[in-house]
Amino acid sequence: MALHKLLVDDFYDASYSLIAIHCRLEDFRLAYLLNKYLDLKLQRKLQDLDYNYFDASFSIYEWENKKLDTVWNLVSNICKKDEATLQSSGSLFENSTTVTRTVNLLPELKTVDYLIKVSNEQRNFNEKIILNRIQSIPQVITTYSVDIEKIKSKDHLIFN
């Protein structure tokens, strides 16, 4: 009897594009500028992406274009958390300091500030035009398309 092993990658859905954005703006400002330059209607979701194993939450914006059957997501790739640490100094009093810890949604892309995920079954959009429009925003440092095949943590991109 033959044994057939199913891998997680057998069920992987590559019907989306991923765009990386390097930009030092706050998330709401970037969402406003993307709405303006790309003619989108991104709105912040009521709940952020919370990952218990990260102990972090990431802001997320979404717009569903029903005409083109496309879902746009803007998600922050960086979460900075202040944590209290106790240091033993041998004195009678506790010295507590805070340390800022940075957590990335996609650890492979540590320098990326934001990610845009465009989900579309037919892939009927021109990615180069989108990249050029995002790059025309003065506050954006750079933007580029991400090869999804090289990302190990694809499961972090499931937002629903």
N, C-alpha and C positions, 0 to 999 in steps of 0.2 A: 504494500500500500504506500502510495506516495504521500509525502508530508509537504504541505504548502504553508509557508510562513508568511504572514502579513506584517508589513512594517508600517510605521506611522507615516512615512513618506509616500506610501501607496495611496493614501487618502488626501494628500496635500493638494490644495486648491491654489493654482497660480493665476487666478483671474483678477489680479490686482497689480498695481504699480506702486512702488515706494520711492518717495522723493525725500532726500535729506536737505535740511536747511540749516545753515550757520547764520545765526542772528542773535544779537544781544537784547532784543526787545522783550517786553513782557508778552505773555501769551495772548492777552486780549487785544493788544496793539497789532500784533502780527496777524491775528484773525481778521481784524478790521481792514488791514492793508491787503490781505489776500482777497477779501470780499470785494474790495474796490478794484484791484488790478485784474482779477480773474473773473469778475462778475459772479461770485459765489454768494451763498447765504449761510455761511458757517455760524452755528450757534453753540454756545457751551452746553454740554450735557448736564443734567441735574446732578449726576454723581460722577466723581473722578474715577479713574482706573485705580483700584486699590488692589495691591498684591501683598498678601500676608507673608509670603516667603521672602519678599523684599523688605517688608515693613515700610512701604513707601506708597505714595499716591501720585498719579500723573494727571495733569489737566488734559481734557479732551473736548474737541469741538467737532460737530458733525453737521452735514447737510446731505439730504437725499434728493437727488434730481430725478423726479419720477418720469420726466420726458425721455431722458436718455438712459434710464435705469442704472444710475451711477450713484454711489455713496462716497462722499468725501469725508475724510477724517484728518484733523490736525491734532497731533498729540505731542506733548512735551516729552523729550527723551531724557531729561535731567530732573531729578528730585533731590533737593538739598535739605537735610535734616540736621537740626542741632540736638546733640546728645550730651547728657551730663556724664562726666567721668569722675570717679573718685581716685585720688592718688594718695597713697600712704607715704607720708613724709616723716613719720616717727614722732610727730608732735601730738599734743593733746587734742588739737582741733582738726576737723576734716577739711581738706582743701578740695573744693569741687570746681571743676572747670568744664567748659562746654567745648565740644569738638564738632565741627561741621562735617557731616558724612555725605558724600555724593553717590547717588544710586542712578544707574542708567537703565532705561527700559530695554534697550538693545545693547548689551555689553560690548558687542563687536564694534559699535559706532560710538565710542566714548566722547568724541569731539563734536558730535552732531547735537544741536540744540533742540530742533523740532523735526518731526516726521510728518509727511503727508501720505496717507494711504488712499489711493483711488481704486475703488472696487467696481469692476464692470465686466460682465460676462463676454461681451462682444469686443471689448477693448477698442471702442470707436472714438478715441480721443487721441490727439497728437501730443505726445509727451514733450517733444522739443519745443513746441509753442508754449506749453505750460511752463517749462523750465526758463524760457526766455522772458516770459512775463514776470515770473517770480524774481528773476535776476534784475529786472528793470526797477524793482522796488529799491529806493536808495539806501534803506536801512539794512538790507540783506547783504551779508558778506559774500556768500556763495551758496549755490544750490546745485545738486546733481542727482542723477538717478542711481538707485541702489540695486545691485544684483541680488535678487531674493535668494538665489541658489547658494550664495555664500554665507547666508545668515543661519546660525545654528539655533537661535532662540525665536523661531518663527511663531511658536505658540503664544508669545507675548503680543502678537499682532492681531489676535482674535479679540475683537472688542464687544461682540454681542453675546 
